[in-house]
Amino acid sequence: MVKRAEELVTEQKPSPFNGPGTISCKELLKVPEEMYDKGRFFGHTTVMPGSGIGYHIHEKESETYYILKGTGRFNDNGTVQIVKPGDVTFTGAGEGHGLDAVGEEPLEVIALILFQ
């Protein structure tokens, strides 16, 4: 199977978990069928400048971000670090995280949420 870029739908929405601003999400695999019921999201997420995904805790699932473009401020269970293209973050079940775009350009990440 090949999914052509022009066939993928991008959805703009308010930032989740009470984060500021807006994000856009492009679902790369349909859930649950294309993830064999092993996860709930695999997509390309763009966090607009000044926007962020609010801090939240993952219960019975993990989330991984692969940073593609931009600069982010990643809250890893209360420890804040700057993330840049090529960096990977992992938040395990029972752990929390948040991500803010910092700088002038949007922050683009590939996000993967897998069930425990």
VEXZA-762460 format. One record per residue (C-alpha): residue in one letter; x, y, z. Coordinates in Angstrom, 1 decimal. Layout:
+--------+--------+--------+--------+
| residu |     xx |     yy |     zz |
+--------+--------+--------+--------+
|      A |      X |      Y |      Z |
...
+--------+--------+--------+--------+
# end
This chain:
+--------+--------+--------+--------+
| residu |     xx |     yy |     zz |
+--------+--------+--------+--------+
|      M |    0.0 |    0.0 |    0.0 |
|      V |    1.1 |    3.5 |   -0.7 |
|      K |   -0.7 |    6.6 |    0.6 |
|      R |    0.0 |    9.6 |   -1.6 |
|      A |    0.7 |   12.9 |    0.2 |
|      E |   -2.2 |   14.6 |   -1.6 |
|      E |   -4.6 |   11.9 |   -0.2 |
|      L |   -3.7 |   12.5 |    3.5 |
|      V |   -6.1 |   14.8 |    5.4 |
|      T |   -4.7 |   17.5 |    7.7 |
|      E |   -7.0 |   18.6 |   10.5 |
|      Q |   -6.4 |   21.9 |   12.3 |
|      K |   -7.6 |   22.1 |   15.9 |
|      P |   -7.1 |   23.8 |   19.2 |
|      S |   -4.0 |   22.6 |   21.1 |
|      P |   -4.9 |   19.6 |   23.3 |
|      F |   -4.7 |   19.3 |   27.1 |
|      N |   -5.2 |   23.0 |   27.6 |
|      G |   -2.1 |   24.0 |   25.6 |
|      P |   -2.0 |   27.4 |   24.0 |
|      G |   -2.8 |   28.1 |   20.4 |
|      T |   -3.4 |   25.6 |   17.6 |
|      I |   -1.9 |   22.4 |   16.1 |
|      S |   -2.5 |   20.4 |   12.9 |
|      C |   -2.6 |   16.7 |   12.7 |
|      K |   -2.2 |   14.5 |    9.6 |
|      E |   -3.1 |   10.8 |   10.4 |
|      L |   -0.6 |    8.6 |    8.6 |
|      L |   -2.2 |    5.3 |    9.6 |
|      K |   -5.9 |    4.8 |   10.2 |
|      V |   -6.7 |    3.5 |   13.7 |
|      P |   -7.5 |    0.9 |   14.8 |
|      E |   -7.4 |   -1.2 |   11.7 |
|      E |   -4.1 |   -0.2 |   10.2 |
|      M |   -2.4 |   -0.4 |   13.6 |
|      Y |   -3.7 |   -3.9 |   14.4 |
|      D |   -5.4 |   -2.4 |   17.5 |
|      K |   -1.9 |   -1.8 |   19.0 |
|      G |   -2.1 |    2.0 |   19.1 |
|      R |   -4.3 |    5.0 |   18.7 |
|      F |   -2.3 |    7.5 |   16.7 |
|      F |    0.5 |    7.6 |   14.2 |
|      G |    0.8 |   10.9 |   12.5 |
|      H |    2.5 |   14.1 |   11.5 |
|      T |    1.7 |   16.9 |   14.0 |
|      T |    2.6 |   20.5 |   13.6 |
|      V |    2.6 |   22.9 |   16.6 |
|      M |    2.3 |   26.5 |   15.5 |
|      P |    4.8 |   29.1 |   16.9 |
|      G |    3.6 |   30.1 |   20.4 |
|      S |    1.4 |   27.0 |   20.7 |
|      G |    1.9 |   23.8 |   22.7 |
|      I |    0.5 |   20.5 |   23.6 |
|      G |   -0.4 |   20.8 |   27.3 |
|      Y |    1.2 |   18.6 |   30.0 |
|      H |   -0.7 |   15.3 |   30.3 |
|      I |   -0.2 |   11.8 |   31.6 |
|      H |   -0.4 |    8.6 |   29.5 |
|      E |   -2.3 |    5.8 |   31.1 |
|      K |   -1.7 |    2.3 |   29.7 |
|      E |    0.0 |    3.7 |   26.6 |
|      S |    3.2 |    5.3 |   25.5 |
|      E |    3.9 |    8.2 |   23.2 |
|      T |    7.0 |    8.8 |   21.1 |
|      Y |    7.9 |   12.0 |   19.2 |
|      Y |   10.4 |   12.2 |   16.4 |
|      I |   11.3 |   15.9 |   15.9 |
|      L |   11.4 |   16.8 |   12.2 |
|      K |   11.6 |   20.6 |   12.1 |
|      G |   11.6 |   23.6 |   14.5 |
|      T |   12.6 |   23.8 |   18.1 |
|      G |   10.5 |   22.6 |   21.0 |
|      R |   10.4 |   22.8 |   24.8 |
|      F |    9.7 |   19.3 |   26.0 |
|      N |    8.4 |   18.8 |   29.6 |
|      D |    9.4 |   15.3 |   30.6 |
|      N |    7.8 |   14.5 |   33.9 |
|      G |    8.7 |   18.0 |   35.2 |
|      T |   12.1 |   18.2 |   33.6 |
|      V |   12.2 |   20.7 |   30.7 |
|      Q |   14.6 |   20.2 |   27.8 |
|      I |   15.0 |   21.8 |   24.4 |
|      V |   14.4 |   19.4 |   21.5 |
|      K |   15.5 |   19.9 |   17.9 |
|      P |   15.3 |   18.0 |   14.5 |
|      G |   16.5 |   14.5 |   14.8 |
|      D |   15.7 |   14.2 |   18.6 |
|      V |   13.4 |   11.5 |   19.8 |
|      T |   11.3 |   11.7 |   23.0 |
|      F |    9.6 |    8.8 |   24.8 |
|      T |    6.9 |    9.0 |   27.4 |
|      G |    6.0 |    5.6 |   28.9 |
|      A |    2.8 |    4.5 |   30.5 |
|      G |    2.1 |    6.4 |   33.8 |
|      E |    4.4 |    9.2 |   32.8 |
|      G |    3.6 |   12.7 |   31.7 |
|      H |    4.8 |   15.2 |   29.1 |
|      G |    4.0 |   18.4 |   27.2 |
|      L |    5.5 |   20.1 |   24.2 |
|      D |    5.7 |   23.8 |   23.2 |
|      A |    6.9 |   25.3 |   19.9 |
|      V |    9.6 |   27.9 |   20.6 |
|      G |   11.1 |   30.2 |   18.0 |
|      E |    9.7 |   31.6 |   14.8 |
|      E |    8.9 |   28.5 |   12.9 |
|      P |    6.3 |   25.7 |   13.4 |
|      L |    7.5 |   22.6 |   15.3 |
|      E |    6.9 |   19.4 |   13.3 |
|      V |    6.9 |   16.0 |   14.8 |
|      I |    6.0 |   12.4 |   13.9 |
|      A |    3.9 |   11.1 |   16.9 |
|      L |    3.2 |    7.5 |   17.7 |
|      I |    0.9 |    6.4 |   20.5 |
|      L |    1.0 |    2.7 |   21.3 |
|      F |   -1.1 |    0.7 |   23.8 |
|      Q |    0.7 |   -1.0 |   26.7 |
+--------+--------+--------+--------+
# end
